[in-house]
Amino acid sequence: MSADEVATTEKRLIGAALQFRTVLDRVEVDPNDFQDNRHRALWVLMSQMRDAGREISPSSVLGGLSQIPKLDRTGIDGPFLHDLITCAPFTASEAEVIARDLANNAALARLGQVGQRALQLSAAGGSAIEYQDMLSAELEAVTSGAQVDVSYIGDDLDSTLDEIENPKPVTPTPWQQLNRVMRGWRGGRLHVIGARPSIGKSLALLQSAIPLAESGGTVLFHSLEMSKSELQQRAIAQLAEVPLGRLEGVNPEDPDSNMTARDWQKVSAIMPRMSEMRIVIDDRSSVSVADIRAKARAVSRRGKLSAIFIDYLQLLQPPRHLFGRNRAEVVGDMSRSLKILAKELDVPVIVAVQLNRGSTQRDDPRPTMADIRESGAVEQDSDIIILLHADNPQATDIDMFLVKQRQGKLGVAELTKQGHYARLIERPWTPHNAA
């Protein structure tokens, strides 16, 4: 659309507001959508007059021009207002169509600005994935502002009732005690598993990924600490029940560390299952949320994406625009981005977080949400928070506390860590546990 056509659209809308007193109540317009500063200033002035209960007419607007900053009211006078009125439509109802045209013109102008920014970024060099993520957010802001939709709570109730009657599928966790209180992993939600170092959060993530991968989709697993080979060995130990120490390598000083014929039989038996398991492993040590989003979108385009796992949050690479900021702000930005990603792709995002060691100095050493390292924003952004507790890294008794659930109750699962099989199992019942 030419500059003259854009100017005419703005004049017609201002003229309609001057001519018909109901226009300002009928249309919702962002003042920033006006490209002519004079038109923008007049719309703001008339909106303020309407809010104050004052009559809007050419004479009252002329009398109120002193409320507009001097620089913005330059050129606004009686003849200028008369010209606007001559551009007004015949009826007030036409103003709604004009307002939509105005918003569309503004969106097209902003779209051109995003294009110019893309050219500048490409010329400057840097991370293409990070720039793509940044520009995608700007494009989304352009399109979301192009048209304002009003949705009331009573709209589309049938779809909500259908969802109540036929809930979205939930993939159970490997632990029945936990499933009793949270049912399982849900799409669109950010799940956090926190623990101090060496307690078992990485085991919990890998053990949870396997049933999700076998539920008919693909799991994206980002491991910033362990290599792909280490994850494969832990999966084999878990599924084949072969001690991890034997899989990791022979120790000449310990004959029991050698793989036995029975061990090889067990490994061979689970190879077909491993081969069909759709777990995409990204073991790069330097990964950003933008990288995760790009890979997740690529995987989802090829088929169903079941879940995204990240081990662990504090090791993620911060976005370039936050370099030099304090860690709490950086980690908070990343947790918020992961929550948005979960909603956008409608998959569970399950991320490990490191806890402070401060809880070990308290009378009650059990961790709380306040112990999440470097950010309170994780507590705010997450839908589910699970904290693991053990008396020390060598302890086999692990308590899994569900300390936050937006739509449900809290609880605890009592587990036993079988480190040699790289898994957490439910603790066998004993009279001590019952007590």
Contacts in CASP RR format, 6 or more apart in sequence:
PFRMAT RR
TARGET T0000
AUTHOR 0000-0000-0000
METHOD contacts of the structure
MODEL  1
MSADEVATTEKRLIGAALQFRTVLDRVEVDPNDFQDNRHRALWVLMSQMR
DAGREISPSSVLGGLSQIPKLDRTGIDGPFLHDLITCAPFTASEAEVIAR
DLANNAALARLGQVGQRALQLSAAGGSAIEYQDMLSAELEAVTSGAQVDV
SYIGDDLDSTLDEIENPKPVTPTPWQQLNRVMRGWRGGRLHVIGARPSIG
KSLALLQSAIPLAESGGTVLFHSLEMSKSELQQRAIAQLAEVPLGRLEGV
NPEDPDSNMTARDWQKVSAIMPRMSEMRIVIDDRSSVSVADIRAKARAVS
RRGKLSAIFIDYLQLLQPPRHLFGRNRAEVVGDMSRSLKILAKELDVPVI
VAVQLNRGSTQRDDPRPTMADIRESGAVEQDSDIIILLHADNPQATDIDM
FLVKQRQGKLGVAELTKQGHYARLIERPWTPHNAA
1 105 0 8 1.000
1 108 0 8 1.000
6 35 0 8 1.000
6 105 0 8 1.000
7 35 0 8 1.000
7 36 0 8 1.000
8 87 0 8 1.000
9 98 0 8 1.000
9 101 0 8 1.000
9 102 0 8 1.000
9 105 0 8 1.000
10 34 0 8 1.000
10 35 0 8 1.000
10 36 0 8 1.000
10 39 0 8 1.000
10 102 0 8 1.000
11 39 0 8 1.000
11 83 0 8 1.000
11 84 0 8 1.000
11 87 0 8 1.000
12 87 0 8 1.000
12 88 0 8 1.000
12 89 0 8 1.000
12 98 0 8 1.000
13 23 0 8 1.000
13 27 0 8 1.000
13 29 0 8 1.000
13 39 0 8 1.000
13 43 0 8 1.000
13 95 0 8 1.000
13 98 0 8 1.000
13 99 0 8 1.000
13 102 0 8 1.000
14 39 0 8 1.000
14 42 0 8 1.000
14 43 0 8 1.000
14 84 0 8 1.000
14 87 0 8 1.000
15 84 0 8 1.000
15 85 0 8 1.000
15 87 0 8 1.000
15 88 0 8 1.000
16 23 0 8 1.000
16 88 0 8 1.000
16 89 0 8 1.000
16 92 0 8 1.000
16 94 0 8 1.000
16 95 0 8 1.000
16 98 0 8 1.000
17 23 0 8 1.000
17 24 0 8 1.000
17 43 0 8 1.000
17 46 0 8 1.000
17 56 0 8 1.000
17 95 0 8 1.000
18 46 0 8 1.000
18 56 0 8 1.000
18 57 0 8 1.000
18 58 0 8 1.000
18 61 0 8 1.000
18 81 0 8 1.000
18 84 0 8 1.000
18 85 0 8 1.000
18 88 0 8 1.000
19 85 0 8 1.000
19 88 0 8 1.000
19 92 0 8 1.000
20 88 0 8 1.000
20 91 0 8 1.000
20 92 0 8 1.000
20 95 0 8 1.000
21 55 0 8 1.000
21 56 0 8 1.000
22 92 0 8 1.000
23 92 0 8 1.000
23 95 0 8 1.000
24 46 0 8 1.000
24 47 0 8 1.000
24 50 0 8 1.000
24 56 0 8 1.000
25 50 0 8 1.000
26 92 0 8 1.000
26 93 0 8 1.000
26 95 0 8 1.000
26 96 0 8 1.000
27 95 0 8 1.000
27 96 0 8 1.000
27 99 0 8 1.000
28 99 0 8 1.000
28 148 0 8 1.000
29 43 0 8 1.000
29 99 0 8 1.000
29 102 0 8 1.000
29 103 0 8 1.000
30 103 0 8 1.000
30 106 0 8 1.000
30 145 0 8 1.000
31 40 0 8 1.000
31 43 0 8 1.000
31 44 0 8 1.000
31 47 0 8 1.000
32 40 0 8 1.000
32 106 0 8 1.000
33 102 0 8 1.000
33 103 0 8 1.000
33 105 0 8 1.000
33 106 0 8 1.000
34 40 0 8 1.000
34 43 0 8 1.000
34 102 0 8 1.000
34 106 0 8 1.000
35 105 0 8 1.000
35 106 0 8 1.000
35 109 0 8 1.000
37 72 0 8 1.000
38 72 0 8 1.000
38 73 0 8 1.000
38 74 0 8 1.000
38 75 0 8 1.000
38 76 0 8 1.000
38 80 0 8 1.000
40 72 0 8 1.000
41 68 0 8 1.000
41 69 0 8 1.000
41 72 0 8 1.000
41 73 0 8 1.000
41 76 0 8 1.000
42 61 0 8 1.000
42 68 0 8 1.000
42 76 0 8 1.000
42 84 0 8 1.000
44 68 0 8 1.000
45 61 0 8 1.000
45 64 0 8 1.000
45 65 0 8 1.000
45 67 0 8 1.000
45 68 0 8 1.000
46 56 0 8 1.000
46 61 0 8 1.000
48 67 0 8 1.000
49 55 0 8 1.000
49 56 0 8 1.000
49 60 0 8 1.000
49 61 0 8 1.000
49 64 0 8 1.000
50 56 0 8 1.000
54 60 0 8 1.000
58 78 0 8 1.000
58 81 0 8 1.000
58 82 0 8 1.000
58 85 0 8 1.000
61 81 0 8 1.000
62 77 0 8 1.000
62 78 0 8 1.000
62 81 0 8 1.000
65 73 0 8 1.000
65 76 0 8 1.000
68 76 0 8 1.000
89 95 0 8 1.000
89 98 0 8 1.000
100 147 0 8 1.000
103 145 0 8 1.000
103 146 0 8 1.000
103 147 0 8 1.000
103 148 0 8 1.000
104 146 0 8 1.000
104 147 0 8 1.000
106 146 0 8 1.000
107 142 0 8 1.000
107 143 0 8 1.000
107 145 0 8 1.000
107 146 0 8 1.000
110 141 0 8 1.000
110 142 0 8 1.000
111 139 0 8 1.000
111 142 0 8 1.000
114 135 0 8 1.000
114 138 0 8 1.000
114 139 0 8 1.000
114 142 0 8 1.000
115 135 0 8 1.000
117 135 0 8 1.000
117 138 0 8 1.000
118 131 0 8 1.000
118 135 0 8 1.000
121 131 0 8 1.000
121 134 0 8 1.000
121 135 0 8 1.000
122 131 0 8 1.000
127 290 0 8 1.000
127 320 0 8 1.000
129 288 0 8 1.000
129 290 0 8 1.000
129 291 0 8 1.000
129 294 0 8 1.000
130 288 0 8 1.000
130 290 0 8 1.000
130 319 0 8 1.000
130 320 0 8 1.000
132 290 0 8 1.000
132 294 0 8 1.000
133 289 0 8 1.000
133 290 0 8 1.000
133 293 0 8 1.000
133 294 0 8 1.000
134 290 0 8 1.000
134 321 0 8 1.000
168 186 0 8 1.000
168 187 0 8 1.000
170 183 0 8 1.000
170 184 0 8 1.000
170 185 0 8 1.000
170 186 0 8 1.000
171 184 0 8 1.000
171 185 0 8 1.000
171 211 0 8 1.000
171 212 0 8 1.000
171 215 0 8 1.000
171 306 0 8 1.000
171 307 0 8 1.000
171 348 0 8 1.000
172 179 0 8 1.000
172 183 0 8 1.000
172 184 0 8 1.000
172 185 0 8 1.000
172 211 0 8 1.000
173 179 0 8 1.000
173 182 0 8 1.000
173 184 0 8 1.000
173 185 0 8 1.000
173 208 0 8 1.000
174 207 0 8 1.000
174 208 0 8 1.000
174 211 0 8 1.000
174 423 0 8 1.000
174 424 0 8 1.000
175 400 0 8 1.000
175 413 0 8 1.000
175 415 0 8 1.000
175 424 0 8 1.000
175 426 0 8 1.000
176 426 0 8 1.000
177 400 0 8 1.000
177 412 0 8 1.000
177 413 0 8 1.000
177 414 0 8 1.000
177 426 0 8 1.000
178 184 0 8 1.000
178 386 0 8 1.000
178 400 0 8 1.000
178 402 0 8 1.000
178 413 0 8 1.000
181 402 0 8 1.000
181 405 0 8 1.000
181 408 0 8 1.000
181 409 0 8 1.000
181 410 0 8 1.000
181 411 0 8 1.000
182 384 0 8 1.000
182 402 0 8 1.000
182 405 0 8 1.000
182 408 0 8 1.000
185 191 0 8 1.000
185 208 0 8 1.000
185 212 0 8 1.000
185 307 0 8 1.000
185 348 0 8 1.000
185 350 0 8 1.000
186 348 0 8 1.000
186 383 0 8 1.000
187 342 0 8 1.000
187 346 0 8 1.000
187 347 0 8 1.000
187 348 0 8 1.000
188 342 0 8 1.000
188 343 0 8 1.000
188 345 0 8 1.000
188 346 0 8 1.000
188 347 0 8 1.000
188 348 0 8 1.000
188 349 0 8 1.000
188 383 0 8 1.000
189 342 0 8 1.000
189 348 0 8 1.000
189 349 0 8 1.000
189 383 0 8 1.000
189 384 0 8 1.000
189 406 0 8 1.000
190 335 0 8 1.000
190 338 0 8 1.000
190 339 0 8 1.000
190 342 0 8 1.000
190 349 0 8 1.000
190 351 0 8 1.000
190 381 0 8 1.000
190 382 0 8 1.000
190 383 0 8 1.000
190 384 0 8 1.000
191 348 0 8 1.000
191 349 0 8 1.000
191 350 0 8 1.000
191 351 0 8 1.000
191 382 0 8 1.000
191 383 0 8 1.000
191 384 0 8 1.000
191 385 0 8 1.000
191 386 0 8 1.000
192 313 0 8 1.000
192 350 0 8 1.000
192 351 0 8 1.000
192 352 0 8 1.000
192 353 0 8 1.000
192 372 0 8 1.000
192 378 0 8 1.000
192 382 0 8 1.000
192 384 0 8 1.000
192 385 0 8 1.000
192 386 0 8 1.000
193 201 0 8 1.000
193 204 0 8 1.000
193 205 0 8 1.000
193 350 0 8 1.000
193 351 0 8 1.000
193 352 0 8 1.000
193 353 0 8 1.000
193 386 0 8 1.000
193 387 0 8 1.000
193 388 0 8 1.000
194 201 0 8 1.000
194 352 0 8 1.000
194 353 0 8 1.000
194 354 0 8 1.000
194 355 0 8 1.000
194 367 0 8 1.000
194 372 0 8 1.000
194 385 0 8 1.000
194 386 0 8 1.000
194 387 0 8 1.000
194 388 0 8 1.000
195 201 0 8 1.000
195 352 0 8 1.000
195 354 0 8 1.000
195 355 0 8 1.000
195 367 0 8 1.000
195 387 0 8 1.000
195 388 0 8 1.000
195 389 0 8 1.000
196 354 0 8 1.000
196 355 0 8 1.000
196 356 0 8 1.000
196 357 0 8 1.000
196 359 0 8 1.000
196 360 0 8 1.000
196 367 0 8 1.000
196 393 0 8 1.000
197 354 0 8 1.000
197 393 0 8 1.000
198 393 0 8 1.000
199 388 0 8 1.000
199 389 0 8 1.000
199 390 0 8 1.000
199 393 0 8 1.000
199 398 0 8 1.000
200 388 0 8 1.000
200 398 0 8 1.000
200 417 0 8 1.000
200 424 0 8 1.000
201 311 0 8 1.000
201 312 0 8 1.000
201 352 0 8 1.000
201 353 0 8 1.000
201 388 0 8 1.000
202 223 0 8 1.000
202 225 0 8 1.000
202 226 0 8 1.000
202 311 0 8 1.000
202 312 0 8 1.000
202 352 0 8 1.000
203 234 0 8 1.000
203 417 0 8 1.000
203 419 0 8 1.000
203 422 0 8 1.000
203 423 0 8 1.000
203 424 0 8 1.000
204 352 0 8 1.000
204 386 0 8 1.000
204 388 0 8 1.000
204 400 0 8 1.000
204 424 0 8 1.000
205 221 0 8 1.000
205 309 0 8 1.000
205 311 0 8 1.000
205 350 0 8 1.000
205 352 0 8 1.000
206 221 0 8 1.000
206 231 0 8 1.000
206 234 0 8 1.000
206 235 0 8 1.000
206 238 0 8 1.000
206 309 0 8 1.000
206 422 0 8 1.000
207 238 0 8 1.000
207 422 0 8 1.000
207 423 0 8 1.000
207 424 0 8 1.000
208 309 0 8 1.000
208 350 0 8 1.000
209 219 0 8 1.000
209 221 0 8 1.000
209 279 0 8 1.000
209 307 0 8 1.000
209 309 0 8 1.000
210 235 0 8 1.000
210 238 0 8 1.000
210 239 0 8 1.000
210 277 0 8 1.000
210 279 0 8 1.000
212 219 0 8 1.000
212 306 0 8 1.000
212 307 0 8 1.000
212 348 0 8 1.000
213 219 0 8 1.000
213 277 0 8 1.000
213 278 0 8 1.000
213 279 0 8 1.000
213 306 0 8 1.000
214 277 0 8 1.000
215 306 0 8 1.000
216 278 0 8 1.000
216 304 0 8 1.000
216 306 0 8 1.000
217 278 0 8 1.000
217 303 0 8 1.000
217 304 0 8 1.000
217 305 0 8 1.000
217 306 0 8 1.000
218 278 0 8 1.000
218 279 0 8 1.000
218 280 0 8 1.000
218 299 0 8 1.000
218 302 0 8 1.000
218 303 0 8 1.000
218 304 0 8 1.000
218 305 0 8 1.000
218 306 0 8 1.000
219 278 0 8 1.000
219 279 0 8 1.000
219 280 0 8 1.000
219 305 0 8 1.000
219 306 0 8 1.000
219 307 0 8 1.000
219 308 0 8 1.000
219 309 0 8 1.000
220 280 0 8 1.000
220 282 0 8 1.000
220 292 0 8 1.000
220 295 0 8 1.000
220 296 0 8 1.000
220 299 0 8 1.000
220 305 0 8 1.000
220 307 0 8 1.000
220 308 0 8 1.000
220 309 0 8 1.000
221 231 0 8 1.000
221 279 0 8 1.000
221 280 0 8 1.000
221 281 0 8 1.000
221 282 0 8 1.000
221 309 0 8 1.000
221 311 0 8 1.000
222 282 0 8 1.000
222 287 0 8 1.000
222 292 0 8 1.000
222 308 0 8 1.000
222 309 0 8 1.000
222 310 0 8 1.000
222 311 0 8 1.000
223 231 0 8 1.000
223 281 0 8 1.000
223 282 0 8 1.000
223 283 0 8 1.000
223 311 0 8 1.000
224 283 0 8 1.000
224 284 0 8 1.000
224 285 0 8 1.000
224 287 0 8 1.000
224 310 0 8 1.000
224 311 0 8 1.000
224 312 0 8 1.000
224 315 0 8 1.000
224 316 0 8 1.000
225 285 0 8 1.000
225 311 0 8 1.000
225 312 0 8 1.000
225 315 0 8 1.000
226 234 0 8 1.000
226 283 0 8 1.000
226 311 0 8 1.000
227 283 0 8 1.000
228 281 0 8 1.000
228 283 0 8 1.000
231 281 0 8 1.000
231 283 0 8 1.000
232 274 0 8 1.000
233 244 0 8 1.000
233 247 0 8 1.000
233 248 0 8 1.000
233 422 0 8 1.000
234 244 0 8 1.000
234 422 0 8 1.000
235 274 0 8 1.000
235 277 0 8 1.000
235 422 0 8 1.000
236 242 0 8 1.000
236 247 0 8 1.000
236 267 0 8 1.000
236 270 0 8 1.000
236 274 0 8 1.000
237 243 0 8 1.000
237 244 0 8 1.000
237 245 0 8 1.000
237 247 0 8 1.000
237 420 0 8 1.000
237 421 0 8 1.000
237 422 0 8 1.000
237 423 0 8 1.000
238 421 0 8 1.000
238 422 0 8 1.000
238 423 0 8 1.000
239 270 0 8 1.000
239 273 0 8 1.000
239 274 0 8 1.000
240 263 0 8 1.000
240 266 0 8 1.000
240 267 0 8 1.000
240 269 0 8 1.000
240 270 0 8 1.000
241 266 0 8 1.000
241 421 0 8 1.000
242 259 0 8 1.000
242 263 0 8 1.000
242 266 0 8 1.000
242 267 0 8 1.000
243 420 0 8 1.000
243 421 0 8 1.000
244 419 0 8 1.000
244 420 0 8 1.000
244 421 0 8 1.000
244 422 0 8 1.000
245 257 0 8 1.000
245 420 0 8 1.000
246 257 0 8 1.000
246 258 0 8 1.000
246 259 0 8 1.000
246 260 0 8 1.000
246 263 0 8 1.000
247 259 0 8 1.000
249 257 0 8 1.000
250 257 0 8 1.000
250 258 0 8 1.000
250 259 0 8 1.000
251 257 0 8 1.000
278 306 0 8 1.000
280 295 0 8 1.000
280 299 0 8 1.000
282 295 0 8 1.000
284 291 0 8 1.000
285 315 0 8 1.000
286 317 0 8 1.000
287 316 0 8 1.000
287 317 0 8 1.000
288 316 0 8 1.000
288 317 0 8 1.000
288 318 0 8 1.000
288 319 0 8 1.000
289 316 0 8 1.000
289 319 0 8 1.000
289 334 0 8 1.000
289 337 0 8 1.000
289 338 0 8 1.000
289 341 0 8 1.000
290 319 0 8 1.000
291 317 0 8 1.000
292 308 0 8 1.000
292 310 0 8 1.000
292 316 0 8 1.000
292 338 0 8 1.000
292 341 0 8 1.000
293 337 0 8 1.000
293 341 0 8 1.000
296 305 0 8 1.000
296 308 0 8 1.000
296 341 0 8 1.000
296 345 0 8 1.000
296 347 0 8 1.000
297 345 0 8 1.000
299 305 0 8 1.000
300 345 0 8 1.000
300 347 0 8 1.000
305 345 0 8 1.000
305 347 0 8 1.000
306 347 0 8 1.000
307 347 0 8 1.000
307 348 0 8 1.000
307 349 0 8 1.000
307 350 0 8 1.000
308 341 0 8 1.000
308 342 0 8 1.000
308 345 0 8 1.000
308 347 0 8 1.000
308 348 0 8 1.000
308 349 0 8 1.000
308 350 0 8 1.000
309 350 0 8 1.000
309 351 0 8 1.000
310 316 0 8 1.000
310 338 0 8 1.000
310 349 0 8 1.000
310 350 0 8 1.000
310 351 0 8 1.000
310 352 0 8 1.000
311 351 0 8 1.000
311 352 0 8 1.000
312 351 0 8 1.000
312 352 0 8 1.000
312 353 0 8 1.000
312 354 0 8 1.000
313 331 0 8 1.000
313 334 0 8 1.000
313 335 0 8 1.000
313 338 0 8 1.000
313 351 0 8 1.000
313 352 0 8 1.000
313 353 0 8 1.000
313 354 0 8 1.000
313 378 0 8 1.000
314 331 0 8 1.000
314 353 0 8 1.000
314 354 0 8 1.000
314 373 0 8 1.000
314 374 0 8 1.000
316 334 0 8 1.000
318 325 0 8 1.000
318 330 0 8 1.000
318 333 0 8 1.000
318 334 0 8 1.000
319 333 0 8 1.000
319 334 0 8 1.000
322 329 0 8 1.000
322 330 0 8 1.000
322 333 0 8 1.000
327 374 0 8 1.000
327 375 0 8 1.000
328 374 0 8 1.000
328 375 0 8 1.000
328 376 0 8 1.000
328 377 0 8 1.000
331 374 0 8 1.000
331 375 0 8 1.000
331 377 0 8 1.000
331 378 0 8 1.000
332 375 0 8 1.000
332 376 0 8 1.000
332 377 0 8 1.000
332 378 0 8 1.000
332 381 0 8 1.000
333 377 0 8 1.000
335 351 0 8 1.000
335 375 0 8 1.000
335 377 0 8 1.000
335 378 0 8 1.000
335 381 0 8 1.000
335 382 0 8 1.000
336 377 0 8 1.000
336 381 0 8 1.000
338 349 0 8 1.000
338 351 0 8 1.000
338 381 0 8 1.000
339 349 0 8 1.000
339 381 0 8 1.000
339 382 0 8 1.000
339 383 0 8 1.000
341 349 0 8 1.000
342 348 0 8 1.000
342 349 0 8 1.000
353 372 0 8 1.000
353 373 0 8 1.000
353 378 0 8 1.000
354 373 0 8 1.000
355 367 0 8 1.000
355 371 0 8 1.000
355 372 0 8 1.000
355 373 0 8 1.000
355 387 0 8 1.000
356 371 0 8 1.000
356 372 0 8 1.000
356 373 0 8 1.000
358 371 0 8 1.000
359 365 0 8 1.000
359 366 0 8 1.000
359 367 0 8 1.000
359 368 0 8 1.000
359 371 0 8 1.000
365 389 0 8 1.000
365 391 0 8 1.000
366 387 0 8 1.000
366 389 0 8 1.000
366 399 0 8 1.000
366 401 0 8 1.000
367 387 0 8 1.000
367 388 0 8 1.000
367 389 0 8 1.000
367 401 0 8 1.000
368 387 0 8 1.000
368 403 0 8 1.000
369 376 0 8 1.000
369 379 0 8 1.000
369 385 0 8 1.000
369 387 0 8 1.000
369 403 0 8 1.000
369 404 0 8 1.000
370 376 0 8 1.000
370 379 0 8 1.000
371 387 0 8 1.000
372 378 0 8 1.000
372 379 0 8 1.000
378 385 0 8 1.000
379 385 0 8 1.000
379 404 0 8 1.000
382 404 0 8 1.000
383 404 0 8 1.000
383 405 0 8 1.000
383 406 0 8 1.000
383 407 0 8 1.000
384 402 0 8 1.000
384 404 0 8 1.000
384 405 0 8 1.000
384 406 0 8 1.000
385 402 0 8 1.000
385 403 0 8 1.000
385 404 0 8 1.000
386 400 0 8 1.000
386 401 0 8 1.000
386 402 0 8 1.000
386 403 0 8 1.000
387 400 0 8 1.000
387 401 0 8 1.000
387 403 0 8 1.000
388 398 0 8 1.000
388 399 0 8 1.000
388 400 0 8 1.000
388 401 0 8 1.000
389 398 0 8 1.000
389 399 0 8 1.000
389 401 0 8 1.000
390 397 0 8 1.000
390 398 0 8 1.000
390 399 0 8 1.000
390 417 0 8 1.000
391 397 0 8 1.000
395 417 0 8 1.000
396 416 0 8 1.000
396 417 0 8 1.000
396 418 0 8 1.000
397 414 0 8 1.000
397 415 0 8 1.000
397 416 0 8 1.000
397 417 0 8 1.000
397 427 0 8 1.000
398 414 0 8 1.000
398 415 0 8 1.000
398 416 0 8 1.000
398 417 0 8 1.000
398 424 0 8 1.000
399 412 0 8 1.000
399 413 0 8 1.000
399 414 0 8 1.000
399 415 0 8 1.000
400 412 0 8 1.000
400 413 0 8 1.000
400 414 0 8 1.000
400 415 0 8 1.000
400 424 0 8 1.000
401 410 0 8 1.000
401 411 0 8 1.000
401 412 0 8 1.000
402 410 0 8 1.000
402 411 0 8 1.000
402 412 0 8 1.000
402 413 0 8 1.000
403 410 0 8 1.000
404 410 0 8 1.000
413 426 0 8 1.000
414 426 0 8 1.000
414 427 0 8 1.000
414 433 0 8 1.000
415 424 0 8 1.000
415 425 0 8 1.000
415 426 0 8 1.000
415 427 0 8 1.000
416 424 0 8 1.000
416 425 0 8 1.000
416 426 0 8 1.000
416 427 0 8 1.000
416 428 0 8 1.000
417 423 0 8 1.000
417 424 0 8 1.000
418 424 0 8 1.000
418 425 0 8 1.000
427 433 0 8 1.000
END
